[in-house]
């Protein structure tokens, strides 16, 4: 799961959401300096990743992507799943996607003191390109993949990821539909007792 899904699965807990965002950027030493609720958010990020990586439907998606994208198949799968969440957002959340995205951009900005350099840089990129909202649009998704392809250390093939998605849209959509209720239930149970 990518950034949109991580924010979605954090519920309405601000510092949990910030910590969840930081999960891709923060070291163990930096994590230890965060407020308790943000540390729980980092741990939630790791739990989401672990559950996702081991789910049969996600593993099916990655296996289907592997011949085309090699070691980058899980990365492509994460972004595909955010695309499917964004494109069917109204089925999952009462708040409109643009409002949700704006709220999360503002949340991260208002906790700037908790961010390291990498988290600040990505937030600027994410907000300036309105990534959370634009995951739903294939032409914007292509720009995301194109940028990632240019930054990849090895030949990733990610510049072809949207074309591949179009060619196999039903298969990947079916995987997501089978997966998403399970992670919502799993993470929802973990959030029941969360207090900030």
C-alpha positions in Angstrom: 0.0 0.0 0.0 1.2 3.5 -0.8 0.7 6.9 0.9 -3.0 7.3 0.3 -3.9 3.9 1.8 -1.6 4.5 4.7 -3.4 7.8 5.5 -6.8 6.2 5.0 -5.9 3.3 7.4 -4.7 5.7 10.1 -8.3 6.8 10.7 -8.9 10.2 12.4 -5.9 10.1 14.6 -3.5 13.0 13.7 -0.2 11.9 15.3 -0.8 8.3 14.3 -1.2 9.5 10.7 2.0 11.6 10.9 3.9 8.6 12.2 2.4 6.3 9.6 3.6 8.8 6.9 7.1 8.8 8.5 7.4 5.1 8.2 9.1 5.2 4.8 11.6 7.8 5.9 12.6 7.5 9.5 15.5 5.6 11.2 15.2 3.7 14.4 17.1 6.4 16.3 14.8 9.1 14.9 11.7 7.1 15.7 12.7 6.9 19.4 12.5 10.8 19.7 8.9 11.0 18.4 5.8 11.4 20.6 4.2 8.1 21.7 1.3 8.4 19.3 3.6 9.1 16.4 5.7 6.0 17.3 2.6 4.0 17.2 1.9 5.4 13.8 5.4 4.3 12.5 4.7 0.8 13.9 1.3 0.8 12.2 3.0 1.6 8.9 5.2 -1.5 9.3 2.2 -3.6 10.3 0.3 -2.4 7.2 3.3 -3.3 5.0 3.7 -6.7 6.6 0.0 -7.6 6.3 0.0 -6.4 2.7 3.1 -8.3 1.6 1.8 -11.5 3.0 -1.8 -11.3 1.7 -2.6 -13.9 -1.1 -4.2 -11.3 -3.4 -1.3 -8.9 -3.1 1.1 -11.7 -3.7 -0.8 -12.7 -6.8 -0.5 -9.1 -8.0 3.2 -9.0 -7.4 3.7 -12.4 -9.1 1.8 -11.1 -12.2 4.0 -8.0 -12.3 7.3 -9.8 -11.7 8.1 -10.7 -15.3 7.7 -7.1 -16.4 9.1 -5.2 -13.5 11.4 -7.6 -11.6 12.4 -6.4 -8.1 10.2 -3.3 -8.5 7.0 -5.4 -8.8 6.0 -4.8 -5.2 6.5 -1.0 -5.7 4.3 -1.0 -8.8 1.7 -3.1 -6.9 1.6 -0.6 -4.0 0.9 2.3 -6.4 -1.7 0.3 -8.4 -3.6 -0.3 -5.2 -3.6 3.4 -4.3 -4.9 4.0 -7.8 -7.8 1.6 -7.2 -8.5 3.2 -3.8 -8.5 6.7 -5.2 -10.6 5.8 -8.2 -13.4 4.3 -6.0 -12.8 6.7 -3.1 -16.5 7.4 -2.5 -17.1 3.8 -1.8 -14.7 3.9 1.1 -14.9 7.3 2.7 -17.5 9.9 3.4 -15.2 12.9 2.9 -14.4 13.8 -0.7 -10.9 12.8 -1.8 -9.6 16.3 -2.5 -10.7 17.5 1.0 -9.1 14.4 2.5 -5.9 15.0 0.6 -5.8 18.7 1.6 -6.4 17.8 5.3 -3.4 15.3 5.2 -1.1 17.8 3.5 -2.0 20.4 6.1 -1.5 17.8 8.9 2.0 17.0 7.8 2.8 20.7 7.4 1.6 21.4 10.9 3.9 18.7 12.3 7.0 19.9 10.4 9.1 19.7 13.6 8.7 15.9 13.5 9.9 15.5 9.9 13.4 14.7 8.8 14.8 16.0 5.5 13.5 13.2 3.3 10.0 13.4 4.7 9.9 17.2 4.1 11.2 16.8 0.6 8.6 14.1 -0.3 5.8 16.1 1.3 6.7 19.1 -0.9 6.6 16.8 -4.0 3.4 15.1 -2.9 1.5 18.3 -2.2 2.8 20.3 -5.2 1.7 17.5 -7.5 -1.4 16.7 -5.5 -0.4 13.1 -5.6 -3.0 11.8 -3.2 -5.8 13.1 -5.4 -4.2 12.4 -8.7 -3.5 8.7 -8.1 -6.9 8.2 -9.7 -5.9 9.6 -13.1 -3.9 7.4 -15.3 -2.0 10.3 -17.0 -0.9 11.6 -13.6 -0.1 8.1 -12.5 2.2 7.8 -15.5 4.1 10.9 -14.3 4.6 9.3 -10.9 6.0 6.1 -12.4 8.1 8.0 -14.9 9.8 10.0 -12.1 10.3 6.8 -10.1 11.8 5.1 -13.2 14.3 8.0 -13.6 15.3 7.7 -9.9 15.6 3.9 -9.9 19.1 2.5 -9.5 18.4 -0.3 -12.0 16.3 -0.6 -15.1 12.9 -0.7 -13.6 10.5 -0.6 -16.6 8.2 1.5 -14.5 7.7 4.0 -17.3 5.5 1.2 -18.8 3.5 0.6 -15.7 0.4 2.5 -16.7 0.3 0.9 -20.1 0.6 -2.5 -18.3 -2.2 -1.5 -15.9 -4.5 -0.6 -18.8 -3.8 -4.0 -20.5 -4.6 -6.0 -17.3 -6.9 -3.6 -15.4 -9.6 -6.2 -14.6 -7.1 -8.6 -13.1 -5.5 -6.1 -10.8 -8.8 -4.5 -9.8 -10.1 -8.0 -8.8 -7.0 -8.5 -6.7 -7.5 -5.2 -4.9 -11.2 -5.8 -4.3 -10.3 -9.2 -2.7 -7.5 -7.6 -0.6 -8.9 -4.3 0.7 -11.7 -5.4 3.0 -9.2 -7.7 4.8 -6.7 -5.0 5.6 -9.4 -2.7 6.7 -10.7 -5.3 9.1 -7.2 -6.1 10.3 -6.0 -2.6 10.9 -9.5 -1.5 12.2 -9.2 -4.0 15.1 -5.8 -2.5 16.0 -7.2 1.0 16.1 -10.1 0.2 18.3 -8.1 0.8 21.5 -5.9 3.6 20.2 -5.9 6.8 22.2 -3.8 9.8 21.7 
